[in-house]
Amino acid sequence: MLPPPDLCSILRIPFLILLLSLPAKASSFNLTLPNQHPYPEAVAHEVQRKVNASLSRRELLSTTVHDQAQCLTGNPIDDCWKCDPNWANNRQRLADCAIGFGQAAMGGKGGQIYMVTDSSDHDAANPTPGTLRHAVIQDEPLWIIFAANMQIKLKHELIVNSFKTIDGRGANVEITGGGCITLQYVSNIIIHNIHIYDCVPSGNTNIRSSPTHVGWRGKSDGDGISIFSSRNLWIDHCALSHCTDGLIDAIMGSTAITISNSFFTHHNEVMLLGHDDKYLPDSGMQVTIAFNHFGLGLVQRMPRCRRGYIHVVNNDFTEWKMYAIGGSANPTINSQGNRYIAPPDPDAKEVTKRVETDEKDWSDWNWRTDGDMMVNGAFFVPSGEGLSAQYARASSVEPKSSGLIDQLTLNSGVLGGPRDNSVSISYGGGSTTGDSANGHGGSGSAPGGDGDFFGMIFGSGAPPPPPPPTPSALVFLSLLIILISCMITNQGALL
């Protein structure tokens, strides 16, 4: 007579069934990456709170301290440091000014100042002291600045080591040529106030990545900034254009990234976030895209997302040929307070594109539009939770006038440098999305009144409570705990 089965044996079958069902529910069991935030909605709300606070401060000072109010724009990043007349004597304060998912990027904070005095790039394997390549490969934290205006024409990709800030303030710094910038298996990088353009593929050579390591590199793609399995990154006030592949590509489980105040022009595939539809670690990718200008000569991918959570907030999209925001493999797209100006082409008015995916497969993807300004017939197709009235009420969207975008993106691009803005554009009127578009508030007035200058204030301003675990997650975890206990007790295999 066979002995009766024990509890562990009984539970193995339902555990297997639940485990096999996980691919269909992959979004409920996102893989955790280093520095992935457990509650991305809270990060998005905090960005909105900071914008509201900065705009409110500007409005208050306009009636009391007029000179300081003229410097402030309401952009919380710039207002954090830019109005200090002695900013050059306290450059590292910039590291405290980031917002969004990349706000923890320290760069070279706490490290020494390294001044680049030599614009050459003669030997990628043995860089000359005083060059940018020599600075970025060092092991210790460094805050890298530039002695004068310079064009750095790279021979090969510039491989940056962790804990570095490339700070171009006070000089006109251009990076071009082979590569260009590669962030691979690194963390805590700040790239600020740099022109990056005409980047082309290069490689098949030895390149130094640290003082103690030189390695063979195959051919690069020709991205402006290539991000590979890296985290805690902040790209701010850069101007990017005319590269062979992407202007910024972030893949292979990269996360905790903020791209802000930058100026993108003259390019086809602007920004790729995510390696491959089947690459599950990119489910933990979290990126904030804020206060950028997407402009002249752009075609698509602003960004193009695979998996992950992408917060697109207060950007100005003035041109695209195909679409602005695209995605596949069920990314979350949270679009808030942007201005989308559609091209004349009647077949390219849609902001969004689900890439190579049938509607029956993307209808439950969480793509939201709240407080966005739609101009010249632009329209955003929401889906999933983005369609629910519950989300619209929770976000309390009250869009203000389109002048808010002009104000928040006033200084996007390289400060004091050319940014392809020689043509004056009249935007005209437009429609807004969210509750206000349906007549539930939002007069389109100038900032003032209720103090909701950002257009997205959330009740008391406190971050939302963490979402409770789903029932399926609780069942899965309970079964897993019981089976692990059995394995320890019986010293047997789990399955």
C-alpha positions in Angstrom: 0.0 0.0 0.0 1.4 3.4 -1.0 1.8 6.0 1.7 -0.5 9.0 1.5 1.0 12.0 -0.3 2.3 14.8 2.0 1.3 18.4 1.7 4.4 19.3 -0.3 3.7 16.7 -3.0 0.1 17.9 -3.3 1.1 21.6 -3.7 3.7 20.9 -6.4 1.1 20.5 -9.2 -0.7 23.8 -8.6 2.6 25.5 -8.2 3.8 24.2 -11.6 0.5 25.3 -13.2 0.8 28.8 -11.8 4.5 29.0 -12.8 3.7 28.0 -16.3 1.1 30.7 -16.5 3.6 33.4 -15.7 4.7 34.4 -19.2 1.1 35.6 -19.9 1.2 37.6 -16.7 4.8 38.8 -17.0 3.8 42.4 -16.2 2.5 41.4 -12.8 5.9 39.8 -11.8 8.4 42.3 -13.1 12.0 41.3 -12.5 13.8 43.6 -10.0 16.9 45.4 -11.2 19.3 47.2 -9.0 17.9 50.7 -8.2 14.5 49.9 -9.7 11.9 51.8 -7.7 9.2 49.6 -6.3 6.5 52.2 -6.7 7.1 54.2 -10.0 3.8 56.1 -9.6 5.3 57.7 -6.4 8.3 58.9 -8.4 6.0 60.4 -11.1 4.0 62.2 -8.4 7.1 63.5 -6.8 8.2 65.0 -10.1 4.9 66.8 -10.4 5.2 68.0 -6.8 8.6 69.5 -7.4 7.4 71.3 -10.6 4.4 72.7 -8.7 6.6 73.9 -5.9 9.1 75.6 -8.2 6.4 77.4 -10.2 4.7 78.5 -7.0 7.9 79.9 -5.7 8.5 81.8 -9.0 5.0 83.3 -8.8 5.4 84.3 -5.1 8.8 86.0 -5.7 7.5 87.9 -8.7 5.5 90.1 -6.3 8.4 90.5 -3.8 11.8 89.9 -5.2 11.5 90.8 -8.9 15.2 90.3 -9.9 15.3 86.8 -8.6 11.9 85.9 -10.1 13.2 86.9 -13.5 15.9 84.2 -13.3 13.5 81.5 -12.1 11.5 79.6 -14.8 9.6 77.1 -12.7 11.8 74.3 -14.0 12.9 72.7 -10.7 16.2 71.5 -12.1 17.4 74.8 -13.4 15.9 76.8 -10.5 17.9 74.5 -8.1 21.3 75.9 -9.3 21.2 78.3 -12.2 20.2 81.5 -10.3 23.2 81.3 -8.0 25.7 83.8 -9.4 28.5 81.8 -7.8 27.5 78.4 -9.3 31.0 77.9 -10.8 32.5 77.8 -7.3 30.0 75.2 -6.3 29.6 73.0 -9.4 28.9 69.9 -7.5 25.6 71.3 -6.2 24.2 70.2 -9.5 24.2 66.6 -8.3 21.4 67.5 -5.8 19.1 68.9 -8.6 18.0 65.9 -10.5 14.4 64.7 -10.5 12.7 61.5 -11.5 14.1 58.0 -11.8 17.7 59.2 -12.2 17.6 61.6 -9.2 20.0 59.5 -7.2 22.8 59.8 -9.8 25.7 61.2 -7.9 28.1 61.6 -10.8 31.5 62.6 -9.4 30.0 64.4 -6.3 32.6 64.3 -3.5 35.5 63.7 -5.9 38.2 66.0 -7.2 37.8 68.4 -10.1 39.5 67.2 -13.3 40.0 69.9 -15.8 40.2 68.8 -19.5 42.9 70.9 -21.2 43.6 68.8 -24.3 40.9 68.1 -26.9 42.9 65.4 -28.7 42.1 61.7 -28.8 45.2 60.1 -30.3 45.2 56.7 -28.6 42.1 55.0 -27.2 44.2 52.3 -25.5 46.6 54.8 -23.8 44.9 58.1 -23.4 46.9 61.2 -22.8 46.6 62.9 -19.4 44.5 66.1 -19.7 42.2 64.6 -22.3 38.5 63.7 -21.7 39.3 60.0 -22.4 41.9 60.0 -19.7 39.5 61.6 -17.2 36.5 59.3 -17.7 38.4 56.0 -17.3 39.7 56.7 -13.8 38.4 54.6 -10.9 37.7 57.3 -8.4 34.8 59.8 -8.5 35.7 62.8 -10.6 33.9 66.1 -11.6 35.2 66.8 -15.1 35.2 70.3 -16.4 36.8 72.0 -19.5 39.4 74.7 -19.6 38.1 76.3 -22.8 35.8 75.8 -25.7 36.7 72.6 -27.6 35.6 70.1 -30.2 36.6 66.6 -29.2 36.7 64.4 -32.2 36.7 60.8 -31.0 38.6 58.1 -32.8 36.5 55.4 -31.0 33.8 55.1 -28.4 34.4 56.9 -25.2 33.9 54.3 -22.4 33.0 56.1 -19.2 33.7 54.6 -15.8 31.3 54.9 -12.8 31.0 58.0 -10.6 31.8 60.6 -13.2 30.2 64.0 -14.1 31.0 65.5 -17.5 30.2 69.1 -16.9 30.4 71.4 -19.9 29.1 74.6 -18.2 31.2 77.6 -18.9 32.5 76.3 -22.2 31.2 75.2 -25.5 32.0 71.5 -25.6 31.3 69.4 -28.7 31.8 65.6 -28.8 31.7 64.0 -32.2 33.3 61.2 -34.3 33.6 57.5 -33.5 31.3 56.1 -30.9 30.4 58.4 -29.2 29.7 58.0 -25.4 29.3 54.4 -24.0 27.9 53.7 -20.5 28.3 50.0 -20.0 27.9 48.2 -16.7 28.4 51.5 -14.8 26.4 53.6 -12.4 26.2 57.2 -11.1 26.9 59.2 -14.3 25.9 62.8 -15.0 26.4 64.3 -18.5 25.6 68.0 -18.6 25.8 70.8 -21.1 27.4 68.9 -24.0 26.9 69.0 -27.8 26.8 65.5 -29.2 26.5 65.0 -33.0 27.8 63.2 -36.1 28.5 60.0 -34.2 29.5 57.2 -36.5 30.3 53.5 -36.0 33.9 52.6 -35.1 35.8 50.0 -33.2 37.5 46.6 -33.9 40.3 47.9 -31.7 41.6 47.9 -28.2 40.0 50.6 -25.9 40.9 51.4 -22.3 38.0 51.4 -19.9 39.9 51.8 -16.6 43.5 52.4 -15.5 44.0 48.7 -15.3 41.9 47.3 -18.2 42.3 47.5 -21.9 39.9 45.3 -24.0 39.1 44.5 -27.6 35.9 46.2 -28.8 33.9 45.3 -31.8 32.2 47.8 -34.0 30.0 50.3 -32.2 26.6 51.3 -33.6 27.2 55.0 -33.8 24.9 56.1 -31.0 25.2 59.5 -29.4 25.0 58.0 -26.0 24.8 54.2 -25.7 23.6 52.8 -22.3 24.1 49.1 -21.6 23.1 47.5 -18.3 23.7 50.7 -16.3 21.8 52.6 -13.7 21.6 55.9 -11.8 22.2 58.1 -14.9 21.3 61.7 -15.6 21.6 63.4 -19.0 20.8 67.1 -18.8 21.1 70.1 -21.0 22.6 68.3 -24.0 22.1 68.9 -27.7 22.0 65.8 -29.8 21.6 65.3 -33.5 22.9 63.6 -36.7 24.1 60.2 -35.4 24.2 56.9 -37.3 22.0 54.9 -35.0 20.2 56.4 -32.0 20.8 59.7 -30.3 20.3 57.9 -26.9 19.8 54.1 -26.6 19.3 52.4 -23.2 19.1 48.6 -23.2 19.9 45.3 -21.4 18.4 46.0 -18.0 19.4 49.7 -17.6 17.2 51.6 -15.2 17.0 54.7 -12.9 17.5 57.2 -15.7 16.5 60.8 -16.2 16.9 62.6 -19.6 16.0 66.3 -19.1 16.3 69.8 -20.6 17.9 68.4 -23.8 17.4 69.4 -27.4 16.9 66.7 -30.1 17.0 67.6 -33.8 17.8 66.1 -37.2 17.6 62.4 -36.7 15.5 59.4 -37.6 15.4 56.9 -34.7 15.8 59.3 -31.7 15.7 57.2 -28.6 15.4 53.5 -27.9 14.5 52.2 -24.5 14.7 48.4 -24.3 16.7 45.7 -26.0 14.3 43.2 -27.3 10.6 42.3 -26.8 11.7 39.0 -25.2 14.3 40.4 -22.9 12.5 40.3 -19.5 15.0 42.3 -17.4 13.9 45.4 -19.3 10.6 45.1 -17.4 12.5 46.9 -14.6 13.6 49.8 -16.8 12.4 53.1 -15.4 13.1 56.4 -17.2 12.0 60.0 -16.7 11.9 62.2 -19.9 11.3 65.8 -18.8 11.5 69.4 -20.1 13.1 68.3 -23.5 12.6 69.8 -26.9 12.0 67.4 -29.7 12.3 69.4 -32.9 13.4 70.0 -36.4 14.1 67.1 -38.6 13.0 64.3 -36.3 11.2 61.2 -37.6 10.3 58.7 -34.9 11.2 57.1 -31.5 10.8 59.9 -29.0 11.1 57.4 -27.4 10.4 53.8 -28.6 9.9 51.6 -25.6 10.0 47.9 -24.7 8.7 47.0 -21.3 9.4 49.2 -18.3 7.8 52.4 -17.0 8.4 55.5 -19.0 7.4 58.9 -17.6 7.2 61.6 -20.4 6.5 64.9 -18.7 6.4 68.6 -19.8 8.3 68.1 -23.1 7.7 70.0 -26.3 7.3 67.8 -29.4 7.4 70.2 -32.3 8.1 67.8 -35.2 7.8 64.1 -36.2 7.4 62.4 -39.5 6.0 59.0 -38.4 5.1 59.1 -34.7 6.4 60.5 -31.4 6.0 57.7 -28.9 6.1 54.1 -29.8 6.4 50.8 -28.0 6.0 47.0 -27.9 6.0 44.3 -25.2 3.7 46.1 -22.9 5.6 49.1 -21.6 3.8 51.6 -19.3 3.7 55.1 -20.9 2.7 57.9 -18.6 2.5 61.1 -20.7 1.7 64.2 -18.7 1.7 67.9 -19.5 3.4 67.7 -22.9 2.7 69.7 -26.0 2.4 67.6 -29.2 2.4 69.5 -32.5 1.4 67.2 -35.3 3.0 67.4 -38.8 0.9 68.6 -41.8 0.8 65.0 -43.1 -2.8 63.8 -42.4 -1.5 60.2 -42.0 1.0 61.1 -39.2 -1.3 62.9 -36.7 -1.2 60.1 -34.1 1.3 60.7 -31.3 1.5 57.0 -30.5 2.4 53.8 -32.3 2.1 50.2 -31.0 4.9 48.6 -33.0 4.1 45.4 -34.9 1.3 44.5 -32.4 -2.4 43.8 -33.0 -5.0 45.9 -31.0 -6.2 42.8 -29.3 -2.8 42.4 -27.8 -2.2 46.0 -26.8 -5.6 47.0 -25.6 -4.7 46.4 -21.9 -1.3 48.1 -22.1 -1.2 51.1 -19.7 -0.7 54.1 -21.9 -2.0 57.3 -20.4 -2.3 60.9 -21.5 -3.1 63.6 -18.9 -2.9 67.3 -19.4 -1.2 67.0 -22.8 -1.7 69.8 -25.3 -2.7 68.5 -28.7 -2.0 70.9 -31.6 -2.7 70.7 -35.3 -4.8 67.6 -35.1 -2.4 65.6 -32.9 -4.0 62.7 -31.0 -2.9 60.2 -28.4 -4.5 56.7 -28.3 -4.6 55.6 -24.6 -5.2 52.1 -23.5 -5.5 49.9 -20.4 -5.6 52.0 -17.2 -5.1 55.1 -19.3 -8.7 54.8 -20.4 -10.2 54.7 -16.9 -12.0 57.6 -15.4 -10.7 56.5 -12.1 -7.1 57.3 -13.1 -8.2 60.7 -14.5 -9.8 61.6 -11.2 -6.9 60.4 -9.1 -4.5 62.6 -11.0 -6.7 65.7 -10.8 -5.4 67.0 -14.1 -5.9 70.7 -14.7 -3.9 71.8 -17.7 -2.8 75.4 -17.9 -2.0 77.4 -21.1 0.6 76.2 -23.6 2.8 79.0 -22.4 3.8 76.7 -19.5 5.7 74.5 -21.9 7.5 77.5 -23.3 8.5 78.5 -19.8 9.6 75.0 -18.6 11.6 74.3 -21.8 12.9 77.8 -22.2 16.6 76.8 -21.7 16.5 73.3 -23.1 19.7 72.3 -24.9 23.2 73.5 -24.2 23.2 76.6 -22.1 24.6 79.6 -24.0 25.1 77.5 -27.2 23.3 77.1 -30.5 20.2 74.9 -30.3 18.6 75.1 -33.8 16.0 77.6 -32.7 16.5 80.3 -35.3 13.0 79.9 -36.7 10.2 81.5 -34.8 7.2 79.1 -34.6 3.6 80.2 -33.8 1.8 77.3 -32.2 -1.8 78.5 -32.2 -4.5 76.8 -30.2 -4.9 73.2 -29.3 -6.9 70.7 -27.2 -6.0 69.1 -23.9 -6.4 65.6 -22.7 -7.6 64.3 -19.3 -10.7 65.4 -17.4 -10.3 69.1 -18.5 -10.7 68.1 -22.1 -14.2 66.8 -21.1 -15.2 70.0 -19.4 -14.3 69.1 -15.8 -12.2 72.1 -15.0 -9.0 73.7 -16.4 -9.7 77.1 -18.0 -6.4 77.2 -19.8 -5.5 80.3 -17.8 -2.0 81.5 -17.1 -0.2 80.2 -14.1 -1.8 81.5 -10.9 -5.0 81.2 -9.0 -5.1 77.8 -7.3 -1.3 77.4 -7.5 -1.4 74.3 -9.7 1.0 75.6 -12.2 2.1 72.2 -13.4 -1.4 71.2 -14.0 -1.1 67.9 -12.1 -1.5 68.4 -8.4 -2.6 65.3 -6.4 -4.9 66.1 -3.5 -2.8 66.8 -0.4 0.4 66.4 -2.5 1.4 63.2 -0.6 2.5 60.3 -2.8 0.0 57.6 -3.4 -0.1 54.6 -1.2 1.7 51.5 -2.5 -0.5 49.2 -4.5 -1.5 46.1 -2.7 -0.2 42.7 -4.0 -2.5 41.1 -6.6 -4.3 37.9 -5.5 -2.3 35.9 -8.0 0.9 37.2 -6.5 -0.2 36.3 -3.0 -1.1 32.8 -4.1 2.2 32.4 -5.9 4.3 33.7 -3.0 2.4 31.5 -0.5 2.9 28.4 -2.5 6.6 29.3 -3.0 7.1 29.8 0.8 5.5 26.4 1.6 7.5 24.5 -1.0 10.8 26.1 0.1 10.0 25.1 3.7 9.4 21.5 2.4 12.6 21.5 0.6 14.5 22.6 3.7 12.7 20.0 5.8 13.0 17.1 3.5 16.3 18.2 1.8 14.7 17.4 -1.4 14.3 19.1 -4.7 11.6 21.8 -5.2 10.3 20.3 -8.3 
